[in-house]
Amino acid sequence: MNRDITTKVIGAVLNGESSYCKFLSANDSGETGGHQSGILISKSAKSMLWSNAEMRENHILKKYGRIRWQDDYDMDCTFTWYESKNELRITGFGRGKSPLSAEFTGALFVLVTDSEDEYQGYILNTDDDIEQFLDAFGLTPAETNRPIEINRINPEIREKQAIDSFIETLKVDFPASAEMSQAARIIQYEVYLNRPLAVKDPDSILLRWTDQEYTLFRAIEHARYGDIVARGFSSVDDFVTMANRVLNRRKSRAGKSLEHHLAAIFDENKISYTAQAVTEGNKKPDFMFPSEKAYHDMTFAIEKLCTLAAKTTCKDRWRQILNEADRLRDENKYLCTMQQGISSAQMDEMQAEKVILVVPKAYHSAYPREKRDRIWTLGKFVNYIKEMEGIV
């Protein structure tokens, strides 16, 4: 089976209501001549089809459904529970193309429930495909012939599935920066269930989101340019053109990514702010707390106002933030950065200009030891704004 179908099997299990897998016996495949008996299913999977009450009240239960095989063709089928035999079978495949044959003895059969009467069926018939599927869900061969426990899946597999699904939905070569950042956060929420960290540990979640977005971006690059690069270039000019296209897109993405993720953290913490607020002379600090309207209200207390600049790196550009808000010229100016390390001399210059660095906690060790007490964590900044805005 090709890689695309194998990936679809894993994706179908992740997205389905419930799922089951087993190795097909000779009787299941029809090799012994008992093809009409259908596929014997472990009774442990009966809850995928009937409730306990239905099982108690009926000696024989039948249920009709439709199975889409190998993501290719549909067949009607019958699920039958025989209490006297204590067994469950899939039968009644009808006439025409059969999903079963002797060559599938020993193959792995996967059944996925999509709805009450709609199912997906897959047969994995090579060692590589079977091992890839079992590894994805942390199963050994002895742990088949039972419903699949989704919570056992390797998080890296779930992440790859989520990335592949996102790329498949794209209608353009590359999504807008905001969409890319949001997709990275959604993948983290769904795969690693870490949304609460935006409130409990914003320093950690910012780094996770940033790493996830980079992984997502690289996956899209590979999907869009992988074949072109593999084929090679007919000239140096063609290579340079492609390289510049890739690098320019990377630069433009990185510049906005930090802003998008900070905004998401502020939203999760119920903080009021205006992004790209307009101050004097059409200057635009990245974030104004609590709002642009409050800033332009001359009766609003200065001590209740605050700005935050967001710069991925800031060794040479930190001075750009000094005059972004005239009303706050004599107040502290906060700068969130992913910069890993700045010299003591530059940090002294920043302190003289009342610039306070806001840096993810994990990066503090890259700064001069004797200056680290000047740096704020993102968590400290978030708590400062929440206190300023009276958020409990």
N, C-alpha and C positions, 0 to 999 in steps of 0.2 A: 504494500500500500504506500502511496506517496505521502510525503510529509504534510501536504496541505490537508488531506483527509484525516490523518492522524491528529493534527491540530484541531480539526473540527470535532473529532470525537471528544477530546478533552474539553473543548469549549461547550459542546452540547451537554456534557455532564455538569459543568459548572453552572450553566444557565437553566437547566431543567428543574422540574419540581422534585424529582427523585430519580435514582438510577440503580442499576444492578449489572453485575458482570459474572460470567462463568466460562469455563473451558468447555467446548462442545464435545460431547461423547460421540462414539460411533453411532449410537442409536439416534442422538439428536440430529446428526448430519445426514442420516439416511443410509449410511454405509452398510448397516446390518440388515437393511430391508424394512426397517420399521419406521420409514419416513413419515407415514400417516400419523404416527403418534405425536409428532411435533417436538418442540423443545421442552424438556423438563426443567422447570424452574424451582429453585429452593423455596420451601414454604416460608422462609424468613422474609421473602419479598412479597408475601400476600398483602401486607399492609399498603403496598403501592397501588393496589387494585380495589380492595374492599375494607370496610370497617370491621371491627371485632364483632359488632352486633350482627352484621350481615353474615359473617362466618358462623356465628352460633345458631342462627335461625334457618340456615339452608344447608342441606347435605351436598348438593351440587350447585355451584354457582357458575354462571356464564357471563362473560362480558365481551362485547364486540368493540373493536378498535381498528385503527389504521396505523400501520408502521411505515415510516419513510426509511428505506434501506440505503445505506451507504451515501446518504444525501443525494440520491440519484432517482429512485423510483418508489412509488407507493404501492402497498398491498394491504388488503383487508385481512384481519386475523381474528381469532377467537381465543380468549383467555378462559380456561376452565379449571375450577377447583373441585377436586374429588375428595370428599371427606373420608370415604371408606378406604381410599388408597393413601390418604394424607399427602396428596401431591397436587402440584399446579403445573399446567401445560399450556404452551402457546400452540394452537392448531389452526386448521382451516385457512391455510395460505391461499387456497383457491387454485385456479388454473393459470397457466402462463409462466412467466419467469419466476423461478424459485430462488429464494435467497440461500438455500442449502444444497450442498452436494458433498460427496465423499471426501473431496480434497480439503474440506473445512473441519474434518475431525482433528481435535486438538487446538483449533483456533479459539481465540477469545471473543465471545459474544458480549456485546454491551447493549443494554436496553435503557432508554431514557424516556421518562414520562414528561410530556410537554403540557398536556391537559387531560381531562377525564377520558377522552377517547382518541387522543393523538399522541403517537410515540415515535421515537427514532430508534432504529436498529443498526448496529455496526458489527462487522466481523473483521477482526484483526488477525491476519494469517501469516505474518512473518515474525521471527524472533525480535527483530529490532522494533517493530511497531508495538508488539506486546510488551516488551520491556519498557519502552518509552511511556506507554500508558500506565503500567503498574507503578513505575517510578514516580510519575506525576502525582499519584494519589497515595504514595507511601505504602503500597500493597506488596505482599509476597504472593506467589501462586497459591499458597495454602489459605490465603485470606480472600479468595474469590468465592463465587457461588453464594453471594450474599449482597444486600444493598451496599452501595458505596457511601462511605462517610466523607462528606466534602471537607469537613474541618481537618482532615489529615493531609490535605494536599500541601505540597511544598509551596511556600509563599512566592518563591521565585517563578514557579510555573504559573501561578495565578497572575502575577505581575505581567509576565510575558503575554498571557492570554488577553489581559486588559489592554495592553499596548497594541497588540495586533488588532483587537476589536476597534480601538479608536482609529487606527490608521485606515481600516476598511471603510469607516464611515466618512472619511474626508472627501470633500468634493473639490478641493483645491490641492495644489502641490504641498503648500505649507499653510497651516492655520495662522490666524492672527495671534500676536503675543499673548493677549489676555486669554484666548481660548486654550492655548498651549499650557499656560500656567494653571488654569482651572482644571484641565484634564489631568495634569500631574497631581493636583490635590485630590481629585476624585479617586484616582488610582490608589493613592495612599490610604484614603478613607476606606475603600472597599476591600483592599487586599490586607492591609495591616491594622484596620480598625482603630486608627490613632487620632481621630478627630478631636477627642478631649484634650490632646496635648496642646492645641492652639491656645487653650486657657491655662492648663496646668504647667506647660513647659514650652513657651513660644520659641525659645532659643533652639531647642531640639527639633521642633516641627519645621522651623524655617529651613534648617539644613536638609531635612528629609525631603521637603518639597523641592528645594533647589536641585538636589541630586536626582530626584525623580524626573524633573523636567529635562535635565540634561540627558538622562537615559532615553526619555521619550523623543527628544529632539534628534539624538543620534540614530534611533530606530527609524525615524521618518527619513533622515538623510540617506540611510542605507537602502530604504525602500525606493526612494526617488533616484538615487545616483549610483547605487551599488553595481547595477549592470553596466552602466556607462563607464565607470572606473575599471571594471573587470575587463572590458573590451579594449581598453587602452585609448590613446589619443594619437591622431594623425599628425599633430604638430605641437610644438611648444606653446604656440599661441592658444590653441584649443585647451591645453592643460591649464594655462594661466587664467583663461576666461572662466573655466569651471571652478578653479580654486578660489578666485576672487568672489564669484557668486556665493560659494559656500561660506567663506569667511565673513563677507558682509552681512549675510543673514544671521550668522552666529553673533556678531557684534550687536546688531539691532535687537536681537532677542534678549541678550544678557542685560542690556541697558534697562529694559522695562520689567524684566522678570522679578527683580527685587521689589519694585513698587507694587506689583500685583499681589505678591505673597504677603507683604506687610499689610496691605489693605484687607486681605482675607483674615489676618490675625486680628486686626482692629475690629472687623465685623463680628468675629466670633466672641470677642470680649465686650461687645455692645458699646464700643467707643464711638463718639461722634467726631466727625472730621470732614474736611473738604480736601479732595485730591486736586492738585494743580490749581489751588486757589489763586486768584489774581490780586496782587497787592499794588503798591505804588509803581507807576511807570510800567505797567503790564508785566511786572516780575511775578514769577510763579513758583513758590516753594512747593515741594512735592506733597507735603501734608500740612494742613493747618488745623489745629485743635482749638475750640470745638467746631468752628466753621468759618468760612469766609465772611459771612454776614456778621458774626460776632466781632471779627477783626476790624471791620469798617464801622462798627458802632463805637463811637468815641466815649460812650458812657460805660462800655464793657471793660471790666478791670483787666489791666495788663497782666497781672499775676495769674489770671485764669486763661491766658492765651499761650500757645506754644506752637513752634514749627518743628518739623522733622524733614531733613533731606535724606534721600536714599541714593547712594552711589556704590556700585559694586566694588570699585577701587577708588581711592581718594588721596593717594600720595601727592599728586600734583593738582588736584581739582578741588580740594577742600575749601579754598578761599572763595570759590564761586558762591558759597552759601552765606557769606558774611552780610550782604546787604539785600537779602531777599524780602525783608519785612522791616520797614522803617520804624514802626512802633516798638519793635522788639530789638532794636539795634543794641541797646545796653543790657539785654537779657541773655541768658544762656541760649546757645544755638545747638541743636541736637543733630547729629549726623550718623545715620545707620549705614554700615558698610560691611562688606564681606572681605575687606582687606586683611590679609594675615601678616601683620607686623608693620610698624612705622617707627622711624628712628626717635630717639629721645629728644633730639633737637627739634624735630617737627612737632612732637607732642607738646613741647614747651611753647612753641609758636601757637599751637591750637589753644592751649590753656590761656595764653595772653589775650586771645581773641574771643574767649568764652565759648569755645567750641567743645562740646562733650561728645566723644565717640560712643556710639551704641553698637556693640559687636556681639555676635553669638558667643555664648560662654566658652564653647569648645575652642575658639580661636584666641582667647585671651593669653594663652601661654606663648604665643608668637610675638608678644609685645615685650618691651623692656620691663624686667621684673619690678623695678622701683617706680614705674609709672602705671602699673596695672590698676591701682586703686582709683585712678581717674576714669577708667573705662566703665561704662554701664553695660549690663547685660540687656538683652531685649526684654526679658521678663521684668527687670527693674524699671525700664522705661514705660512698659505697659501699665504696671502698677502705679507709677507716678501720674500718668494721664488719667487713669481710672479714679485716683484720689482727687485730682484736680477737677474732674467732671462730676464728682460725687457718686460714682458707680460703686455699689456695694458688692 
